């Protein structure tokens, strides 16, 4: 039997959509473009949910959030050069955050290349440094091959983004080609000798400490980590914006290594005689500007578990290096005898108590009638364990990261890349995927306006997310640094904002304005009960630049 008689000819754009279905894609995010009309036609009756976004950056961030929550590649479709350029922010987030993402980009016709045609772009050159693989599909019959490779590359080793360019004329060809098989996530089991070496280090350590981060986690791996930490009495610190990897109530949880980390936690890490890094790279923020450990010799006994061999010993020379996912490593370690000692258990209790004190929001008081500590204490009590919290970048996020009590896997969407504008698109994606779970977006006034137009997407798809919008009338993080380095010389950081409650209502959502602590709880409850996408516009005193410092104090060098 020949291929032509076994496989019916299909439009190439439909072949591509069929590959998405083969690989288990149930949802895509896009901004439509004439360059990939054949793909849009294939999506018409493919049974794949399509979220139409208002800007390609928001679409790419939604796809990245999908990848964070599910561990499966998020898929984003955008048009030629302007659309692809807008999507770059989402691609960079996926790269920095180790998130599987596939960006499908419309391309000019093949006969027009290298002439500077309308919206022509060299996608390999533009995206090459930010992605695991960038390619262009010139032959329609190779679509299954390219899509299969894209999915495997996106999820393998350290996950990340892949970009495929789709020439417009290629997508309109008729081709008889068989579908590929579904992609498989590959993993390796840690070698027995390395497990033995690590077990020896663990049994001898008096002050071990685990630092967990990265991707390739799932709910089972998080549960296994919790059991491992308790069995061996190992304090657990989470890397920047990875709080959902260890429940805050776990007796071994010691805090997070983010911006403005607890000095007591940093001291405990420096005093540890065994550092066990699991899943993450210990990049700039969790390593406190690459000062927490020596490079390449860490200065402490150092074990590193990471799914990508190329990350092991790249920055920190490990005494034991294991190339496997966190889940595979934890399953392999499950059979080890418990090594907990009374002294190690006491240390866990001490660090857990210190973290609880550090993150008690009711101990914080700052200028102004709206007290954010009280707001965080209320949200900790009001939101269920499965609520999803999303945010972008800015000083406002400190309230969430330091004081919110993350209690389970799949509850946090936050860019370790520090990208502004992420929270709202991420919240939209989360509510699209999990409509029954509460989804709350934290945003600053500057951060929200980066992708505030995606509030229209929430309204279009009737997604009742709640945006807690913290407004201090400035780009707060930059103003903070400005006052530290150039006191009193305010330049390019002031903002004049709209009435965000009216903004929400203009789109067809629900809007609330909050100026005092007493107003927040009833406003938030009305927003949740509205059944509409909602913005709770919270005006805080501009002096409140961090939970513990005011602008005046920074300006005075305090």
C-alpha positions in Angstrom: 0.0 0.0 0.0 1.4 3.4 -1.0 1.3 6.5 1.2 -1.0 8.3 -1.2 -3.6 5.5 -0.9 -3.2 5.0 2.8 -3.4 8.7 3.8 -5.9 11.2 2.4 -4.6 14.5 1.3 -5.1 17.4 3.7 -4.6 21.1 3.7 -1.2 21.6 5.4 -2.7 24.0 7.9 -5.1 21.2 8.9 -2.2 18.8 9.2 -0.6 21.1 11.7 -3.8 21.3 13.8 -4.1 17.5 13.7 -0.6 17.3 15.1 -1.6 19.5 18.0 -4.4 17.1 18.7 -2.1 14.1 18.5 0.1 15.7 21.1 -2.7 16.2 23.5 -3.2 20.0 23.0 -6.6 21.0 24.3 -6.2 24.7 24.3 -4.3 27.4 22.3 -3.9 31.1 22.8 -3.7 33.4 19.8 -4.0 36.7 18.1 -5.3 36.0 14.6 -3.3 36.9 11.5 -3.7 36.5 7.7 -0.4 34.7 7.6 -1.8 31.6 9.2 -5.5 31.6 8.0 -5.2 27.9 7.0 -4.4 27.0 10.6 -7.3 29.1 11.9 -9.5 27.2 9.5 -8.2 23.9 10.9 -9.1 25.0 14.4 -12.7 25.7 13.4 -13.9 22.2 14.1 -10.8 20.6 15.7 -12.2 20.3 19.2 -9.4 22.5 20.6 -10.4 25.5 22.8 -9.1 28.8 21.4 -8.6 31.9 23.5 -8.4 35.0 21.3 -6.3 37.6 23.0 -5.9 41.3 22.5 -2.1 41.5 22.2 0.5 38.8 21.3 2.5 39.5 24.5 -0.6 38.6 26.5 -1.2 35.5 24.4 2.4 34.2 24.9 2.2 34.8 28.6 -1.1 32.9 28.8 0.5 30.0 27.0 3.5 30.2 29.3 1.1 30.1 32.3 -0.6 27.0 30.8 2.8 25.4 30.7 3.6 26.3 34.3 0.3 24.9 35.6 0.2 21.7 33.6 3.8 20.8 32.8 2.7 20.4 29.1 3.8 22.8 26.4 1.5 25.8 26.2 0.8 26.7 22.5 0.6 30.2 21.2 -0.1 31.3 17.6 0.8 34.8 16.3 1.2 36.5 13.0 4.3 37.8 11.3 7.0 40.2 12.5 5.0 42.7 14.6 3.0 39.9 16.3 6.2 37.8 16.8 8.0 40.8 18.3 5.1 41.4 20.7 5.3 37.7 21.8 9.0 37.9 22.7 8.3 38.9 26.3 6.4 35.6 26.9 9.1 33.6 25.2 11.7 35.2 27.4 9.6 34.3 30.5 9.5 30.7 29.3 13.2 30.6 28.8 14.1 32.1 32.2 11.4 30.1 34.0 12.2 26.8 32.3 8.6 26.5 31.0 7.6 24.4 28.0 6.1 26.6 25.3 5.6 26.3 21.6 5.2 29.6 19.6 3.9 29.1 16.1 4.5 32.2 13.9 3.1 33.0 10.5 5.7 33.8 7.9 5.9 35.4 4.5 5.6 33.2 1.4 8.7 31.3 0.5 9.2 32.9 -2.9 9.5 36.4 -1.2 12.3 35.7 1.2 15.4 37.9 1.5 13.8 40.9 -0.2 12.6 42.7 2.8 9.0 41.7 2.1 6.1 43.0 4.1 6.6 41.9 7.8 9.5 39.7 6.9 11.6 38.5 9.8 14.5 36.0 10.2 13.0 34.0 13.1 16.1 31.9 13.8 18.2 35.1 14.2 15.6 37.0 16.3 14.6 34.2 18.6 17.7 32.0 18.5 19.3 33.2 21.8 16.0 32.8 23.7 14.7 29.4 22.7 15.8 25.8 22.8 15.1 25.5 19.0 13.9 27.9 16.3 13.1 26.5 12.8 11.0 27.2 9.7 8.9 24.5 8.1 9.6 24.8 4.4 8.0 21.4 3.3 4.4 20.7 4.2 5.0 16.9 4.4 7.5 17.5 7.2 4.9 19.2 9.5 4.4 16.0 11.7 8.2 15.7 12.0 8.8 19.3 13.0 5.9 19.3 15.5 7.0 16.1 17.1 10.5 17.4 17.5 9.1 20.7 18.9 7.1 19.0 21.6 10.0 16.7 22.6 12.5 19.6 22.7 10.2 21.8 24.8 9.8 19.2 27.5 13.2 17.6 27.6 16.0 18.3 30.1 15.5 21.8 31.2 12.1 22.7 29.6 11.8 25.8 27.6 10.4 27.6 24.5 10.4 26.5 20.8 9.6 28.7 17.9 8.4 27.4 14.5 7.8 29.7 11.6 5.1 28.8 9.1 5.4 30.2 5.5 1.9 31.2 4.4 2.1 29.5 1.1 3.3 26.2 2.7 0.2 26.1 4.9 -2.1 26.2 1.9 -0.6 23.2 0.1 -2.4 19.8 -0.1 -0.3 17.0 1.3 -0.8 13.3 2.1 1.2 12.6 5.2 0.7 10.4 8.3 0.4 11.9 11.7 3.2 11.5 14.2 2.8 9.6 17.5 2.2 11.6 20.7 5.3 13.0 22.4 6.7 11.3 25.5 8.5 13.0 28.4 11.8 11.3 28.9 13.5 10.9 32.2 16.5 9.1 33.6 17.0 7.2 36.9 19.8 8.4 39.1 22.7 5.9 39.1 23.0 3.8 42.2 26.6 4.9 43.0 25.5 8.6 43.0 22.5 7.8 45.2 24.8 6.0 47.6 27.2 8.9 47.7 24.4 11.3 48.4 22.9 9.0 51.1 26.3 9.0 52.8 26.5 12.8 52.8 23.0 13.0 54.1 23.6 10.6 57.0 26.7 12.5 58.1 25.3 16.0 57.8 24.4 17.8 61.0 22.9 20.9 59.4 21.6 20.0 55.9 19.3 22.3 54.0 17.4 21.8 50.7 16.8 24.6 48.2 14.1 23.6 45.7 13.1 25.3 42.4 12.9 25.0 38.7 10.3 23.1 36.7 9.6 19.4 36.0 7.6 19.2 39.2 4.1 17.9 39.7 1.7 17.3 42.6 3.2 13.9 43.4 6.7 15.2 43.4 5.7 18.0 45.8 4.1 15.4 48.1 7.2 13.2 47.9 9.4 16.2 48.8 7.3 16.9 51.9 7.6 13.3 53.0 11.4 13.2 52.2 12.0 16.4 54.2 10.2 15.2 57.2 11.7 11.7 57.1 15.2 13.2 57.1 14.5 16.4 59.1 15.8 18.7 56.3 14.7 22.4 56.3 13.3 23.3 52.9 13.8 26.7 51.3 12.1 27.5 47.9 13.6 29.6 45.2 12.3 32.9 44.0 8.6 32.6 43.1 8.5 28.8 43.6 6.5 28.9 46.9 4.0 26.3 45.6 6.8 23.6 45.8 6.5 23.3 49.6 3.3 24.0 51.6 3.9 26.9 54.0 2.4 24.8 56.9 4.9 22.0 56.4 7.1 21.7 59.6 10.3 21.7 57.5 9.4 24.8 55.4 12.0 27.5 56.1 11.1 30.3 53.7 11.8 31.6 50.2 15.0 32.8 48.5 13.6 35.8 46.7 14.2 39.6 46.6 14.6 40.9 50.2 15.0 37.4 51.6 14.8 36.8 55.4 18.3 37.5 56.8 17.8 34.6 59.3 17.3 32.2 56.4 20.4 33.4 54.6 22.4 32.9 57.8 21.0 29.4 58.1 22.0 28.6 54.6 25.6 29.8 55.1 25.8 27.8 58.3 24.6 24.5 56.7 27.1 21.7 56.1 25.2 20.2 53.2 23.3 22.1 50.6 20.9 20.0 48.5 19.7 22.0 45.4 16.8 20.2 43.8 15.3 21.1 40.4 16.6 24.7 40.1 19.7 26.5 38.8 20.3 28.8 41.8 20.5 31.8 39.4 20.9 35.4 40.3 17.9 36.1 42.6 17.9 32.9 44.8 21.7 33.1 45.0 21.4 36.7 46.2 23.4 38.1 43.2 25.7 35.0 43.1 27.0 35.8 46.6 25.4 33.1 48.7 27.8 30.4 47.5 31.3 30.4 46.1 31.8 29.9 42.3 32.8 27.4 41.1 33.5 25.8 44.5 30.4 26.5 46.7 32.4 26.5 49.9 30.0 23.9 51.4 29.3 20.3 50.6 27.0 20.8 47.6 24.6 18.2 45.9 22.7 19.2 42.8 19.7 17.5 41.2 18.6 18.8 37.8 17.0 17.2 34.8 19.5 18.8 32.3 23.1 17.5 32.5 24.3 20.7 30.9 23.2 22.7 33.9 25.1 20.5 36.4 28.5 21.9 37.3 27.9 24.8 34.9 28.1 27.4 37.7 28.5 25.5 40.9 30.8 22.5 41.2 28.8 19.8 42.9 30.1 17.1 45.2 27.3 14.9 43.9 25.4 15.7 40.7 22.4 13.8 39.6 20.8 14.3 36.1 17.2 13.6 36.6 13.9 15.3 37.3 13.0 16.1 40.9 10.2 13.4 40.9 12.5 10.7 39.6 15.1 11.6 42.3 12.6 11.6 45.1 11.2 8.3 44.0 14.7 6.8 44.1 15.4 8.3 47.5 12.1 6.9 49.0 13.7 3.6 50.0 16.6 5.2 52.0 16.5 4.7 55.8 15.4 7.9 57.7 18.3 10.0 58.9 16.4 12.4 61.1 18.1 13.3 64.4 16.7 15.2 67.3 19.1 18.1 66.6 18.0 18.3 62.9 14.4 18.2 64.0 15.0 21.0 66.4 16.7 23.0 63.7 13.7 22.5 61.4 11.4 23.8 64.1 13.5 26.8 64.8 13.7 27.8 61.1 10.0 27.2 60.5 9.1 29.4 63.5 11.5 32.1 62.3 9.8 32.0 58.9 6.4 32.2 60.5 7.4 35.3 62.4 9.0 36.9 59.4 5.9 36.4 57.3 3.2 37.4 59.9 1.4 40.2 58.0 -0.2 41.6 61.2 3.2 42.6 62.5 3.6 45.1 59.7 2.3 48.7 59.9 3.0 51.3 57.3 1.8 54.8 56.4 -1.7 55.3 55.1 -5.3 54.3 55.8 -5.1 51.1 53.8 -2.9 48.6 55.6 -1.7 45.8 53.3 -0.7 43.6 56.2 -4.3 43.4 57.2 -5.3 42.8 53.5 -2.9 39.8 53.3 -4.1 38.4 56.7 -7.7 38.5 55.3 -6.8 36.8 52.0 -4.9 34.0 53.9 -8.1 33.3 55.8 -10.6 33.9 53.0 -9.1 32.0 50.0 -9.3 28.2 49.8 -6.2 26.0 49.5 -6.7 25.5 45.7 -6.9 29.2 44.9 -4.5 30.3 42.1 -2.6 33.6 42.7 -0.9 35.3 39.8 1.3 38.4 39.7 3.8 40.2 37.5 6.7 42.3 38.7 7.0 45.3 41.1 7.4 46.1 44.8 3.7 45.3 45.3 4.5 41.6 44.7 6.4 41.5 48.0 3.2 41.5 49.9 2.1 38.4 48.1 5.4 36.5 48.1 6.3 37.2 51.7 2.9 37.1 53.4 0.5 34.9 51.4 0.3 31.3 52.6 0.7 29.1 49.5 -0.6 25.7 50.4 -0.3 23.4 47.4 1.1 22.7 44.0 -0.4 24.6 41.0 -1.4 27.6 43.0 1.2 30.2 41.9 1.8 31.9 38.6 4.7 34.4 38.8 7.6 35.1 36.4 11.1 34.4 37.9 12.2 36.5 34.9 10.7 39.6 36.6 8.5 40.5 33.6 5.9 43.2 34.2 2.4 42.7 32.9 2.3 38.9 33.5 -0.3 38.7 36.2 -3.4 39.5 34.3 -2.8 37.2 31.3 -1.7 34.4 33.6 -4.9 34.8 35.6 -7.0 34.6 32.4 -5.2 31.4 31.4 -5.6 29.9 34.8 -9.4 30.6 34.9 -9.7 29.2 31.3 -8.1 26.0 32.4 -9.6 25.7 35.9 -13.0 27.5 35.9 -14.1 26.1 39.2 -11.0 27.4 41.1 -10.7 30.9 42.5 -8.2 33.0 40.6 -6.8 36.2 42.0 -4.4 38.5 40.1 -2.1 40.8 42.1 -0.9 43.8 40.1 0.6 47.2 40.6 -0.6 50.2 38.7 2.4 50.1 36.4 2.3 46.4 36.0 -1.4 46.2 35.2 -1.2 48.7 32.4 1.4 46.6 30.5 -1.3 44.1 29.6 -4.5 45.6 31.0 -6.3 45.1 27.7 -6.5 41.4 28.5 -9.2 42.3 30.9 -11.4 42.4 27.8 -10.4 38.7 27.2 -11.6 37.8 30.7 -14.9 39.6 29.9 -15.3 37.9 26.5 -14.9 34.5 28.0 -16.9 35.3 31.1 -14.0 34.5 33.4 -14.7 35.8 37.0 -11.1 36.5 38.0 -10.5 39.2 40.7 -7.6 41.7 40.2 -6.3 43.2 43.4 -4.7 46.4 41.9 -2.3 48.2 44.2 -2.0 51.8 43.1 0.7 54.1 44.5 1.0 56.3 41.4 4.5 55.3 40.3 6.8 52.6 39.0 7.6 51.7 42.6 10.6 49.4 42.2 12.4 51.9 40.0 11.5 54.8 42.4 12.9 52.7 45.3 16.2 52.3 43.6 16.1 55.9 42.5 15.7 57.2 46.0 18.6 54.9 47.2 21.1 56.0 44.5 19.9 59.5 43.6 17.9 60.8 46.6 15.2 63.3 45.9 15.9 63.4 42.1 12.6 61.9 40.9 12.8 61.2 37.2 10.6 59.1 34.8 8.8 57.1 37.6 5.6 59.1 38.3 2.3 57.8 36.9 -1.1 59.4 36.4 -3.6 56.6 36.5 -7.2 56.1 35.4 -10.0 55.2 37.7 -9.4 51.4 37.5 -12.8 50.5 39.0 -14.5 52.5 36.2 -12.1 50.8 33.7 -13.4 47.4 34.8 -17.0 48.6 34.4 -16.3 50.0 31.0 -15.2 46.6 29.8 -18.3 45.0 31.3 -16.7 43.8 34.5 -17.1 44.7 38.2 -15.2 47.5 39.8 -14.5 48.5 43.4 -12.5 51.4 44.9 -10.7 50.8 48.2 -9.1 53.6 50.3 -9.2 52.1 53.8 -8.5 48.8 55.5 -12.1 48.5 56.5 -13.3 48.8 52.9 -11.2 46.0 51.5 -13.0 42.9 52.8 -16.6 43.9 51.7 -15.2 45.1 48.4 -13.4 41.9 47.7 -16.4 39.8 48.7 -18.6 41.8 46.4 -16.1 41.3 43.6 -16.0 37.5 44.2 -19.8 37.3 44.4 -20.4 39.4 41.2 -19.7 36.5 38.9 -17.8 39.0 36.6 -14.2 39.8 36.0 -13.5 42.3 38.7 -10.9 44.9 39.7 -10.5 46.0 43.3 -8.6 49.2 43.0 -6.6 49.7 46.2 -5.0 53.1 46.7 -2.1 52.9 49.1 0.1 55.7 50.5 3.0 56.4 48.1 5.3 56.5 51.2 4.7 52.7 51.5 7.4 51.6 49.0 8.2 48.3 50.8 6.6 46.5 53.8 9.3 47.9 56.1 10.7 51.0 54.4 9.2 54.4 53.4 10.3 56.6 50.6 11.4 59.2 53.2 13.6 56.6 54.9 15.2 55.6 51.7 15.8 59.2 50.7 17.5 59.7 54.1 19.7 56.7 53.6 18.1 54.6 56.3 
